Amino acid sequence: MTTITLQLTPELEQKLQESIARQDAFSIPQLLADALAPTVEALLGKKTSYNKLEDEHELEADLDRFFDEVEHRDGSIPTLSDYALSRESIYEECGKQIQGKFTT
C-alpha cells in the first residue's frame, strides 16, 4: 500500500475541518480535490502550484499569437460579408422562420 501525504495550507486545513464538522458532503470532496491537485502534479513531475494570473497571461499571449497569425494569412480564411453580420440580415432570417411556422 502506498501512502501519499498532502501538504495543506492552514486556510485549506481550517476549511476542511469546518466542512467535516458540518458533515458537508459537497465541499469535503472539493476541498480534498483542491489539496490533491498539486500533489498529483508533483508526482507527475509537472509544475507544483497553480498561478491563475500566470495562466491568464499565458492564455492572453497564446490568443495574441493566434490573432497575429490570422491577421498575416494570405486571405485563405473566408470571411462573412458586412451584410451577413448586419442586424437586417439576422432579423430577415428570423422573419422567414417565423413566417414558415405560420404558413405550413
C-alpha positions in Angstrom: 0.0 0.0 0.0 1.3 3.5 -0.9 0.8 6.4 1.4 0.5 9.9 0.0 0.9 12.9 2.3 -1.0 16.1 1.3 0.5 19.4 2.2 -2.4 21.6 3.3 -2.2 25.3 3.7 -3.6 26.5 7.1 -6.5 28.0 5.4 -7.4 24.8 3.5 -6.9 22.7 6.6 -9.3 25.0 8.5 -11.9 24.9 5.7 -11.6 21.1 5.6 -12.0 20.8 9.4 -15.1 23.1 9.3 -16.6 21.1 6.5 -16.0 17.8 8.3 -17.6 19.3 11.5 -20.7 20.3 9.4 -20.7 17.0 7.6 -20.8 18.9 4.3 -20.8 16.1 1.8 -20.4 18.6 -1.1 -17.5 20.7 0.0 -15.3 17.9 1.5 -14.6 16.1 -1.8 -14.0 19.5 -3.5 -11.5 20.6 -0.8 -9.7 17.3 -0.9 -9.5 17.5 -4.7 -8.1 21.0 -4.4 -5.5 19.7 -1.9 -4.7 16.7 -4.1 -4.1 18.5 -7.4 -0.7 20.0 -6.5 0.5 16.6 -5.1 -0.6 14.8 -8.3 1.2 17.5 -10.4 4.4 17.0 -8.3 4.1 13.2 -8.7 3.8 13.6 -12.4 6.8 16.0 -12.5 4.8 18.9 -13.7 4.5 22.4 -12.1 3.7 22.1 -8.4 1.5 25.1 -8.0 -1.2 26.9 -9.8 -0.9 30.5 -10.5 -4.1 31.8 -12.0 -2.6 35.1 -13.0 0.3 33.4 -14.9 -2.2 31.1 -16.6 -4.3 34.1 -17.7 -1.2 35.8 -19.0 -0.2 32.7 -20.9 -3.7 32.4 -22.4 -3.6 36.1 -23.4 -0.2 35.6 -25.1 -1.5 32.5 -26.9 -4.5 34.4 -28.2 -2.3 37.3 -29.3 -0.1 34.9 -31.3 -3.2 33.2 -32.8 -4.7 36.5 -33.9 -1.4 37.7 -35.2 -1.1 34.6 -37.4 -4.7 35.0 -38.6 -4.1 38.7 -39.4 -1.0 37.8 -41.5 -2.6 35.0 -43.5 -2.9 35.3 -47.3 -6.7 35.7 -47.2 -7.3 32.0 -47.4 -9.7 32.2 -44.5 -13.2 33.0 -45.7 -14.9 35.9 -44.1 -18.5 36.9 -43.9 -19.8 40.0 -45.6 -20.9 43.0 -43.7 -24.5 42.3 -44.7 -24.3 38.7 -43.3 -23.4 40.2 -39.9 -25.9 43.0 -40.1 -29.0 43.3 -38.0 -31.2 43.4 -41.1 -29.8 40.0 -42.2 -30.3 38.4 -38.8 -33.9 39.7 -38.5 -34.6 38.8 -42.1 -33.8 35.2 -41.4 -35.8 35.2 -38.2 -38.8 36.6 -40.0 -38.6 33.8 -42.6 -38.5 31.2 -39.9 -41.5 32.7 -38.1 -43.5 33.1 -41.4 -42.7 29.5 -42.2 -44.2 28.3 -39.0 -47.5 30.0 -39.6 -47.8 29.1 -43.3 -47.1 25.4 -43.1 
